Each structure stands twice: as C-alpha cells, then as structure tokens.
C-alpha cells in the first residue's frame, strides 16, 4: 500500500506475551446455535459449559 505521496507505508506493532495460564476461545467464526464446551484433564471431565451464539 502506498500513501498519496507515492511513498510506501510501513506499520510496526508489538504485542505483549499472552499468559501461559489462559486459553482464549474466539467464537466469531462459529455458526449460530447452542454449544457445549467440555474441559478435560487426563480423560476426566473438569468443567462443562453451555453457551449460545446469537
């Protein structure tokens, strides 16, 4: 991409390191409906969460 002056534009950004103890779930690309999230550890169910994507 070039600016109106004809010079190329350069963008630079830094992101912080995400913590190792968090898991992020982006539901943007899921279809609409009801979902069930099962959190497992060593083949044992720890937590079951239901959520709706509208």
One Martini backbone bead per residue (centre of mass of N, CA, C, O) as a GRO file, in nm:
protein
   54
    1UNK     BB    1   0.099   0.034   0.019
    2UNK     BB    2   0.026   0.377  -0.061
    3UNK     BB    3   0.059   0.686  -0.045
    4UNK     BB    4  -0.016   0.983  -0.196
    5UNK     BB    5   0.303   1.042  -0.232
    6UNK     BB    6   0.421   0.728  -0.306
    7UNK     BB    7   0.496   0.619  -0.040
    8UNK     BB    8   0.551   0.369   0.154
    9UNK     BB    9   0.394   0.188   0.400
   10UNK     BB   10   0.480   0.140   0.754
   11UNK     BB   11   0.411  -0.110   0.995
   12UNK     BB   12   0.434  -0.137   1.360
   13UNK     BB   13   0.399  -0.400   1.614
   14UNK     BB   14   0.328  -0.485   1.956
   15UNK     BB   15   0.298  -0.771   2.165
   16UNK     BB   16   0.206  -0.925   2.424
   17UNK     BB   17   0.243  -1.182   2.620
   18UNK     BB   18   0.068  -1.451   2.669
   19UNK     BB   19  -0.051  -1.633   2.897
   20UNK     BB   20  -0.017  -1.974   2.997
   21UNK     BB   21  -0.304  -1.975   3.183
   22UNK     BB   22  -0.462  -1.914   2.910
   23UNK     BB   23  -0.770  -1.953   2.721
   24UNK     BB   24  -0.877  -1.875   2.392
   25UNK     BB   25  -1.215  -1.818   2.256
   26UNK     BB   26  -1.323  -1.769   1.928
   27UNK     BB   27  -1.673  -1.719   1.817
   28UNK     BB   28  -1.701  -1.573   1.541
   29UNK     BB   29  -1.696  -1.849   1.337
   30UNK     BB   30  -1.943  -1.952   1.450
   31UNK     BB   31  -2.233  -2.077   1.447
   32UNK     BB   32  -2.543  -2.059   1.514
   33UNK     BB   33  -2.604  -2.159   1.858
   34UNK     BB   34  -2.557  -2.437   2.061
   35UNK     BB   35  -2.301  -2.497   2.310
   36UNK     BB   36  -2.041  -2.730   2.423
   37UNK     BB   37  -1.795  -2.717   2.684
   38UNK     BB   38  -1.518  -2.937   2.741
   39UNK     BB   39  -1.312  -2.991   3.024
   40UNK     BB   40  -1.004  -3.167   3.025
   41UNK     BB   41  -0.825  -3.417   3.246
   42UNK     BB   42  -0.716  -3.712   3.202
   43UNK     BB   43  -1.009  -3.805   3.091
   44UNK     BB   44  -1.150  -3.579   3.272
   45UNK     BB   45  -1.415  -3.401   3.379
   46UNK     BB   46  -1.426  -3.065   3.494
   47UNK     BB   47  -1.596  -2.885   3.272
   48UNK     BB   48  -1.928  -2.764   3.185
   49UNK     BB   49  -2.028  -2.556   2.905
   50UNK     BB   50  -2.286  -2.333   2.811
   51UNK     BB   51  -2.361  -2.171   2.487
   52UNK     BB   52  -2.471  -1.889   2.292
   53UNK     BB   53  -2.504  -1.809   1.945
   54UNK     BB   54  -2.650  -1.511   1.787
   0.00000   0.00000   0.00000
